[in-house]
Structures are given as structure tokens and as C-alpha cells.
Amino acid sequence: MYRDPSLPPISVVVVDDDPIVRSALVSYVAAAPTIAVLDSCDNGAEALAVVESQSVDVVVMDVRMPVMDGITATRRITNASPHTKVLLLTSFDEDSYMIEALRAGASGFLLKDTSPTALVDAVHTVHEGTTVVSPKPMGRLVRHEPGPDEQQRRAARPKTEVDLSARELQILSLLCQAHSNAEIAAELYLSESTVKTHVSTLMSKLMVNSRLKAVVRAYEWGLVYRDGDGNA
């Protein structure tokens, strides 16, 4: 991803309890001239202390760690420093981790098999305010295919009441099928500006700040379901 070299570098803290992995992550992101690694830590509590003591743009952090795990740390970091973005990394491709990460305020969720180039791109992307998810969990999410850990939980998930109009439910269903605003507008014979307004209203009602999180919330609250053809 291109970043104007005249802009200050993105300040990053790297967090992982495995020193070999932590060193590798530091080397990956530090190689980018647009990124400056401020510190590296081996647990979420240390990362929180760094964020509370200085300005940090992005925290690149493992999920499973001693002392304080990445999801707990994400919640506390984003509360303590709302401008700081958190990019979580994990070796475990489990939907529950992804959903909990986004719910805690993470701006990204990547598997550790992500390439160094993709990791650097993700740092730039979350810094710019866009949510990033690795292709495999993202693909399951937009297709609404449950991972192994989600299959038993889904049947017992309660439906949450939220006041959505029939039009908003139509648009939410198309969002869950990964349609763009232009595609939704064409499908429903609306202008793109009208669709954009509806999407903004949906995100407000669902109490989220991105389209991806709206999709996660829709499935969490039982607002959309798959039919026999696999459509939302």
C-alpha cells in the first residue's frame, strides 16, 4: 500500500510471548520505511503500559499470551487510547477468536501465515481506519460458513431485537453477501447515496463502526440466516 513518504512514520508496538516470533514480526514491519517500531513486548499488560506512556498508532499483537491475552489487552488499549489501532495475529483459525477480537475493538485479525508484505499492508490499512481480516476467516464470514468451534454455538444463539425497517433488512442481507454499495443500489433500484445513508444508519443501530463488523453483528444477533441455497 502506498503511503506518502513525507508523512511521519506509523508508530508500531509488536507484542508476542514467543521471542523468535516477536523478533521476526519486528523485522518484517521495521523493514518498511513508512513504519517505526517503538517497542516490543511479551504480553498484553506490557503493551498497555507502553500505550499509556506514549503515542502509538498501531499495536501488532498475538492473541494467546500469559499475564494478559491479546483480546483483553485490545479492549483495554482501545479504551485507554481510542486513536490506537490493534492488529491481532493468531495461529488458530477459529471464528470465536475473530468475533471476540472485533467485538473488543480490534481493527484487524490476521493468521500468522500472513506474508511479511501482507502484514505491512495490513498495518497501513488499519492505520487508515479500515478493518482487515485474513482471507480464510473472511471468506467464511461473508459466506456465513461456521468454523468448527462455531457449529454447536450457533443453534443456541439467542436472537437479539433491533428496530430495522424492511429496507434496512434487505440491505443488511446484501451486505452479508459481500455486495458493494453500487451492487446493492443496482439490486434494489436505489441511488448509491441512498444506500450509503442506509448503511450508515445500520452501523449506528448495530453499534459498530465498519461494514465488516456489521456483518459479524448481524450473524451474532440472528438478524440474517442462510437459506437452502447458501444465501443470506
Secondary structure as GFF3:
##gff-version 3
##sequence-region A 1 232
A	DSSP	beta_strand	10	15	.	.	.	ID=ss1
A	DSSP	alpha_helix	19	30	.	.	.	ID=ss2
A	DSSP	beta_strand	35	41	.	.	.	ID=ss3
A	DSSP	alpha_helix	44	53	.	.	.	ID=ss4
A	DSSP	beta_strand	58	62	.	.	.	ID=ss5
A	DSSP	alpha_helix	70	80	.	.	.	ID=ss6
A	DSSP	beta_strand	85	90	.	.	.	ID=ss7
A	DSSP	alpha_helix	95	104	.	.	.	ID=ss8
A	DSSP	beta_strand	108	111	.	.	.	ID=ss9
A	DSSP	alpha_helix	116	127	.	.	.	ID=ss10
A	DSSP	beta_strand	132	133	.	.	.	ID=ss11
A	DSSP	alpha_helix	135	143	.	.	.	ID=ss12
A	DSSP	alpha_helix	151	155	.	.	.	ID=ss13
A	DSSP	alpha_helix	166	175	.	.	.	ID=ss14
A	DSSP	alpha_helix	181	188	.	.	.	ID=ss15
A	DSSP	alpha_helix	192	205	.	.	.	ID=ss16
A	DSSP	alpha_helix	211	220	.	.	.	ID=ss17
###
